[in-house]
Amino acid sequence: MFTANDVKALREKTGAGMLDCKKALDETKGDMDAAVDYLREKGIAKAAKKESRIAAEGLTEILVDGNKAVIVEVNSETDFVAKNEEFKNFIKVVSETILKSNAKTMEEALKLQTPNGTIEEYLIALIAKIGEKISFRRFASVEKSDDEAFGCYSHMGGRISVVTVVQGVSEDVARDVSMHVAAMNPGYLTREDVPADVIEHEKAIIKEQAINEGKPADIAEKMVNGRINKFYKEVCLVEQAFIKDPDLDVATFVKNNGGVIKSMVRYEVGEGIEKRQENFADEVMSQING
């Protein structure tokens, strides 16, 4: 079974109409992922871009020291707490502490000492004081060589942060790449980075789309290769049209400046976390009917 909230969620993910979403969930017995595929195969979904909903509040932060950078995300339940000075100080201290360390895992990071005890102890004390769930969600340490530049960019006061490493260019060029990553949210650096199962899944969707357009199976098979290239241009950073000059792809923009992109890390606050939806009318009715 599925609920009205499931229909609403599917509509938000795909841009399809309510009735189409309800039919898709009927056909797939309430399986959300299968319903997304169903709508795409029927050509009803606008695009497969809204896979993750931005739900949790909080902040991301970037700190750099020489050839090392760290990017951190800390979540809170409300935006009000994310603007709290103590919350901001926590993420600053966490970032500074990790930057000075060799921590590679969250377990190692939580044991690092700060002026307020370990990061884990500091977090527990902050939760107790503020009275709201706070989560040190993730971090990444990024290193570069002397002939490489960090592109560091934070958007909307830390809602989105990006660190790129670009060889052979200035920091300004690297930052332009990071601004593009923040805006266009590529899933991968190059097509070689796309997992085989993701490619096979996409090919199956494309083939089904073509068949539903009335193409014979053999023709549909031949159409897959052409359309998969379009998929790569949507999800791979180096193949995306550069946001500041759509006549160039990102790789060409960087190459024209004498460089090559080595890596990227993009954090968006709450991506992939489902926020609990409060519906008091439904809650009251369920109690009455219960």
N, C-alpha and C positions, 0 to 999 in steps of 0.2 A: 504493500500500500504506500501511498505518498500523500503529502498534505498540500494545502494551499501555499504554504511557505516554500515547499519544494518547487512548485510551479513558478513562484516569484523568483527563486534563486536561479532556476534554469533560464528564465527570461533575462535576468541580469547578466548571466554568463554569455548568452548567445545573441541577444537582441531580437529574438523571435517573438511572435505574438503569443498571447495567453493560451488561445485554443490550440495552436501548434505545439506549445510546450506541454499542455495537458495530454495531447495525443501521443507525443513522444514518450512521456512517462508511462502512459497506458501500454504502449507497444513494448517498452523495455522493463515493465514490471517495477517501475520506480528507481531503476538504476541510473543515477545522475550522469555518470561518464558515458554510459551507453546511449542515454537520451541526447547528450551533446553530439555524439557521433551520428545518431539517427538524423538529427536536424541538419547537420552538415552534409550528410549524404543526400538528403532531399533538397539541398541547396537553400534551405530556409535560414540557417544560422548565418549571421553577417560575417563572422570571422572567428577563428579559434584563438583569439587573443586574450580573452578574459578568463584564463584558466584559474587564476588565484584572486580571491577577493581580499581587499585590504580591510582588515577588521580591527586589529589591536592598535592601541595608541603607544606613544613612546618617542624615542629619538635614536638617530644614528649619529656617529661622530667619527671623524678622521683625524689622526695625529701623525706627523711626520718628523723623523729625526735622521738627517743624512740620507743614507741609502735604505732606510727601513721605514715602513708605514704600517699603521694598524687601523682597521675599520671595525667599529663595534655597534651592536644594536642592543638597546635595553627597552623593554616594554612595560607599559603601565595600563591600568584599566581605563583611565580617563585622560583626556587631553589636558585637563586642569592640572593633574599631577605631573604630566610631562613638562609643564611650564614652571613647575616648582623649582626654586633655586637649589634645594637639597637634592632633588632628582638630577638636575643638571650637573651638580658637583659630583654626584656618584658616577655618572657616565664619564666625566672628565678624569676622575681618579682611576677608574677602571682602565681607561684608554692609556693613561700615562704609565700605569703599573705594568700592563701587558707590553707596551712598547719597549720598556727597559728589560723585559724578561725574554726567555727562550721558550715560553709556553706554546705548545702546539695544539693541545686539546682543551676542552672546557673543564675537564677534571683538573688538569694542571693549573689552569687560570684561576679557578675558584680557591686554590690553596695559596695563591700569591699573597704576600704581605703588603698591606697598605697602612697609612697612619691610623686607620680605624679598625685594625685587625685584618684577618684575611678577607679577600673579596667576598667569600661566602658569608663570613660573620658580619661584614659591613652591610651586605644585602639583607640579611635577616633583621638586623637592627633597624634598617631603613623601613622595611615592611612594617615592623612593629610600631614605629613612630608615625608613619604616614597613614597606616590603617588600610592600605590598598595593596592588592597583589602586584608585585614588581618582579619582572623576570629578566635576568641577564641572559639574553637569548643566544647570541652568537658573536664571533669575532673572526677576523682573518689577519694574519701578519703577512705583509707583502715586502719582498726585498728586490732591489735592483742593483745593477752595476753602474760604474761611473759614466758609461756612454749611453745610459738610459735615463729617461725622465719619468717622474710620477705625474699623472694627470689626476688632480684631486678636485672634486666638485661636490658641493652639498646644495640641495634644492629645498625650498620651502622650510627653511630653518632646521634642516636635519631630517625631514620626512624621507628624503632619498639621498643617499651618498654613494659616490662612485670613486674607485681608485683604478686607474689604468697604468700599465707600464708600457712605454713606447720607446723603442731604440732609435737613436740618431736624430731626435727632434728637440725643439725647445719645450719648456714647461707649458707655454701658451698653446702650442699645437696639441700636446698631450691633454691639456685641460679641455680643448675643443672636442676631443674624442670622448672624454668623460661626460661632457654636457650632452653629447649625442646619445651616449649610453643611458644617461638619466632619462632622457625624453623618449627614446624608442625601445628601451628594455629588450635588447637582443638576448635570446636564451643561450647562445653559444658564440664563441669567437670565430671559428671557421666551420665549414661543413664536415671536416674530419672529426670535429668534436661532438657532432650529433650522434647519440647512441643508435645502434643498428635497429633496436626494437622501436624507437621513435620513428625512424625512417620507414620501416615496414608498416607501422600503424598508419602513417600518413599516406603511404602508397595505396593501402587498402581503402582508405576514405576516398582518395582521388578516383580510384577505379570505380568505386560504387557510385560516386557522383556522375561520372561519365555514362555509366550504364543507365542511371536514372534520367539522364538527358536523352536517352534513346539510342546511344551508340552501341554497336555490336561489341561483344566481349573482346575480340581481337583488336578492334580499333581503340577500345577503352584502355587496353593494355599498353598500346603505343602512346596514348596520350599521357600516361603516367609520368614518363621521363621529362616531358616538357613542363608539366605542372609542378613536379617536385623541385625543379629549379626555381620556380616562383616561391615555393615554400622556403628554400634556402635563403633567398633574398629577403625574406621577412624575418627569419630567426637568427641569421648569422651576422654578427657585427660587421665583418670585413666586406660583406656583400650588400649591406643595406645602403640605400641612397643617403648620402651625407646630409644632415638636416640643414646645414648652412649653405649647401650648394647641391641640390638634388640631381644635377647633371653628373655628379661624380659619386662613385661608391666610396665608402669610408676608407677602404684599403688604398684606393687611388689618391684620395686626399692626403693620406699620410705619406704615401710613396712620393708624391709631388713635393713634399717637404723633406724628402731624404730619409724617411724612416719606415719602421715596420712595427705593428702592434704585437706585443709579447703576451700580455695578459689583461684581464679585467675582473673586478669584483664590484657587484652592484647590490646594495642593500636598500630595500624599501620597507618602511616601518609596517610591521604586521602582515607582510605578504604571506599568503597561505594559511593564515590563522583565521578561523571562523569566529566572529563575534556572536555572542548569544543574543538572539533577537527577543526582546521583551514584547509580548502581546497579551496585555492584561485582560482584554475582552475574551480571548480564547481561553485563558487560564480560568477566568470566572465561570465561563460556560462549561468547561470540562468538569469543574467542581460541582456545578448544579446538576449536570447530567450524570455525574458519577454517583 
